[in-house]
Amino acid sequence: MGQATGIARRPTQLGFGTESSVPIVTTSYRHAFDSYVSGKSLSSLLLQGNALLVLKDIPNDSIDCVMTSPPYWGKREYENGGIGLERDYRDFIKDLTPIFFELKRVLRPEGSFWLNIGDTYENKGLVGIPWRVAFELTDRQGWILRNSVIWNKVKSGMDNTKDRLGNVHENVFHFVKQAKGYYYNADAIRSRPRKARIVNGSVISATGVSGVRYKRQIELSTDLTSQEKANALRELDSMLADIAVGKVSDFRMIIRSQQRATHSDSEKVSGRAKELRDKGFYFLRYHPNGSKPTDVWDIIPEDTQKRESHFAPYPVDLCRLPIAATCPDGGIVLDPFCGTGSTLVAARNLGHKSVGIDISRYYLELAEERCAALL
């Protein structure tokens, strides 16, 4: 998000399509994009210019995944001016959201748009910029918001205020164009599951569930019919067999009058509650490939990690999970505010082509250097 400042340097002069680099493109963006897409190089395509104008040269439905972190509003001065210097936050949002509408055009129907955006204070009041932007996108542009992620930056910066808490989080929003059918590979981002084990001939799940307690609860239940008890014991044995062969990594059993229904006790709003009413029990199964990440991510900002150059606090680690989950093999990642290239580095590490847009040549040269170091 916040970007480094500095003096523009000599342009990189390397041939288009070489494995080492591509030049920073300042005109004929459509031609450069078409040539890049048809080539085999994974070196990032770097486009210098106003994001809204550059995007107008990108064809419809040509990008698989967008991940970006726009400039903060009212916090820093950026080289070559641009978004973030408006006097009023309303003007900031008015300048920013047309770019996101253009992103919707260039994004494939199956694509995803991930937006990291921070908040700021004005006249002692927290403005609420992230959610103002999110509502603008859902209410006026038709985006569908799938997740609101809290990026916990773990360590706060210098904060001398004495009348409020320190700020250590930012929002990351996941938007899609269509409610169903967008690309999402949950298996690519699962944590490695712990393994079940056999103890004295009994199957023990990863978290120590053996089924003994559940069997006892079923047998002693006064709320289950004889048939419901028989069905519950049979399905519990089947679940333990699945644990033994690795079809399920772990499980929990919910038994009528023994455990509460998850989410809601209302049979009108909860399918689980209805299942508990009709069968007397149900199972929560844990995926054999591990659990999905939650919507709170603990990631240290990049400028607190030792670097020879000052890069934006928007870190590569923040980009990895979104790109891994929502960019298919052979897909193209776009960052319309690429700054020093965190999104591009993450895309390259995951084997994807990437396109970075920025108004500053200096930032693009830093991005090119970072990406070239991966070769």
N, C-alpha and C positions, 0 to 999 in steps of 0.2 A: 504494500500500500504506500506508505511514505517512501519517497524515492531519494537517492543520493543526488547531490548537486555537484557541478563541476564545469570545467571549460571543455568545449567540444574539441576533439582531437582529430588527427588525420584519419580519413575514412579507410576502412578495410578494403583492399583491392584483390579479391580472390574470385576465381571463375565461377559462374553460375552452375550449380549442379555438381560441383566437385565434392568429394567426401569431406574435405576440410572445412568448407564454409560456403556461404552464399553472400553476395554483396548486399549492402543495405539499399533497399529500393526506395526511390523517392518519386517516381512517376510510373505510368503504365502498370498499375498494380494488378489489373486483371490478367495481362499477359504474363507477368511474373508469377502470379498464382497458378495459372493454367500450366505453365512450364514446370513449376515445382511439383504440382500434383502428379503430373505424368512421369516425373523422374523417380529414381530409386533412393536418392539420398535422404537420410534422416536429419541432416543439418537443418536448423531452423530457417524459415523464411522470415526475414526482418523487413518490415514496411514502415518507413518514416512518414508521419503526417498526422493530421487531425483524424481521430478514430472514426468519427461519423462519416467523413468524406472518403476515407480509405475503404471502409466497409461497403460503401455503395458500389465499389468496383468488384466486390467478392460475389460470386454467383449464388443463386438461391440453393438451399438444401445441399450445401457443399461441405459443411463442418460437422464433425461428430460430437465434439465436446468443447465447451467454453469454460475456462476457469480464469477468473480475473480478480484483481483487487484495485479498484479505482483510487485516485488520490483522496486523501482526507479533505474535508471541507474546513477551510479557515485555520489550518494548523501549520502549513509549511508553504514556502515559496518554491515553485517548480521552475526548472529551466524551460525557457520558451513559453512561459505562461501556461494557459490551458485550464482545464477543469480543476476546481478546488479553490480558486481565487475570487469567487463571487462574493459580493458584499452580503447577500442574504441567502440563507440555506434553501429557500424556495427556488431561487435562481439556480443554485447548485443542482437540485433535483430536476429542474426543467432542462438543464444542459445535459444531465447524465442519462435520463430515461430514454430520449430518442436513440441513443446509442444502443440501449438494450432492446429497443423495438427493431432496430436494424439487425441485431444479433439473432432475433427470432426468425428473421427472413433467411439468413444464411445457414442457420442450424437445421440439420436434417430432422424429419419428423420424429425419429427415434432418439434424437440427441438430448443432451443435458446441458444446463447452464448453471455453473456454480459461482456464486458471488460472495466474496469476502468484503465486508464493509464495516467501518468503525463509526463510532458516535463522537460527539463533541459537545461542549458546553457553550451556552451563550447567555450572558446576564445571569449567571449562576444556575441556569436551568439546563438539564440534559435535553438536547434537542430531539432525540429519537429518530435520527436520520435513517438507520438501517430499516426500521419497520415502516417508516414513511415511504421509503423507496420500494420495499416489498409490497406494500398495499397498492402502490401506483402500478406495479407490474401485474399483480393479480386482478385488480379491479378495472384497469383501463387497457391493459395490453393483452389480457387473456392467458398469461402464464399460469401454470399450476405449481404451487409450492409443495414440494414433497417432504422436505426436511428443513428445520431451522437448527443449525448446529451451533453450539457454544464452543468457540476456540478459547480455551483457558491458556493464557500465555505464561502461566506458572509464576513468573517474576514480573513485578510491576516496575515501571520506570520511576524517575524522580517525581515525587508527589508531595508537596509541602502543604496541601490543604488541611485544615483542622476541623472542617465541618461536614465532611462526608467520607465515605469509604474509598479506598483506592480502587482504580479501574484495572482489571487484569483480563478482561475478556472482550472478544469481538464476535460478531455474527458471521456465519457462513450459511448462505441460503442455497438450497438445491431446487432449481426450477426445471420443468419440462414443458413441452408444447402440447402433449397429449396425455390423457389420464392412463391409458393402457398402451402397451406395445413399445414403450421406450426401452432402450438397451440398459440392462442393469445386471452385472455379474457379481452377485453377492458372495459366491465362492472365492472370488479373487481377493476379498478383503477380510475373510474370516480369520480369527485367531486359531492357532493350533490347539486342538482339543487334548485334554488329558485322557489317558487310556483306562479302560476298565481292566480289572484283574480278577484272578480266581484265588479265593482264600478258603482253604479246607473244603474244596469242592464246590463252593458257592460263588456265584457271580457277584462281584462288587463293582458298582458303577464308579466313574471317575471321581465323584464326590462322596463316595462311601455308601451309596444306597444299595442295599442287598435285597430288598423286598420283604424281609422278615417282618418289619413293623407294619407294612401295608397288609400283609397276609393276616396278621393278628387283628388289625382293625376291621378287616372284612369279616373274619370269623366271628368276632364279638359284636358286630353291628346289630342293633335292634331296628335300624331304619331301612335295611336292605331286605328284599324278599329272598327266599331260598334260591330262586332262579337268578336273581341279580348277583348274589354272592358267587354262584357257580360261574357266571359269565365273567365277573371281576377277577376271580382266581385264575381262570383260563387265560384271560388277556394279560394278566400280570406275568404268568409264566412265559407267554409269547414275547412280552416286552423284555424279560430277562434273557431270553434266547437271542433276541436282536442285539442286545448289549454285548453278549458274548462273542458274536461274529462281527461286531463293528458297524452294524446298520444304524445304530443310534449310539451317541456318545454318553448320554445321560438321560434321566427322566424324572418326573415327579408325578405322583398319582393323587388325584383329588377325589375323595370319597364322600358321598352325601352324609352330612351331619358330622363329618370328621375334619374336613378342611373347607375353608370358604372358597367359593368360585372366584377365579381370577377375573380382574377387571370390573365385574359387576354381578350382583345377585339377581338383577332384573332379567327375567326370561324374555322380555320384550326387546331388550337392547343387546343381550349377550347370548351368543350361540352356545358358549360354554355352560352358562346357567341352565339353558334348555336341555343340553345333553345330560347335565347332572340330574335334572328332574326326570328325564325319560329313562336313562340307563342306570343311574345311581353312582356313576363314576366316569372319569375321563382321564387321559394322560396328557402331560406336557412333554413333548419329545425334543431333545436337544440334537441339533444337526451333527452328523458324524464328522463333518469337516471343520467343526468349531463354531463359535458364536460370532454373530455380526458385531461390528463396532457399535457403540452407543452414539448418541448425538452430543456428547461432551468429549472434546479432544484436548488432551494436555500436550501442547507443543510449544517449545521455547522459541521466541522470535529469532530470526536469523542474525540480527545484529548483536545478539548476546553470545553467539557462537563465534569463535576466533576466526577472523578473516583478515587478509592483507588489505583488502579494499572494503569500504563500507557499502554493504548492500542493504536493500530495504528490509524492514523487519518481517515482511511477508515471506515465510520460509518455504523451501522446497518440500519439507515434510508435510506441510498443510495441503499440498497439491497432489500428493501421491495417492491417497485413498480415493478422492473424487475421480481422478483419471483412471485408476485401476478398475474402479467399479463401473464407470459409465462410458469409457471409450473402447470400442471393439478393436480386435486385431486389424491392423492396417488402417485404423482411423486417423483423423486429423484433429489436433487440438489447437484452439485459438485463444489468444489472450490479447484483447484490444487495448489494454494498459500494461504492456509487458514489463516496463521498467527495466530492471537489470536481469530479467529472464528466469525467475524462479519456476514459473509454469513451464517454460520451454525446457529447462533442465530436467524437471520431473517427467515430462513427456518423452524426452530422449532416453532417459534411464529405463522407461517402460517400453521402449521400442516403437514409439509413435512419431509420425511427422508432426510438426508444429509451426504455427504462424504467430509471430509477435508484431504488434502495432504499438508505436509510441511516437509522441511528438518530438522527443529529444533524441538527437543523434548520439549524444554522449552515453545515454542509458543503453541504447541499442548496441553500441560498441562494447560496453561492459557485458551485455547479454551475449554478444557474439563470442567474447573471450571465455565466458563461463561455459558456453556450449562447446566451443572448440577444445576446451580442456578435457572433455569427455571422450574425445576421439582416441 
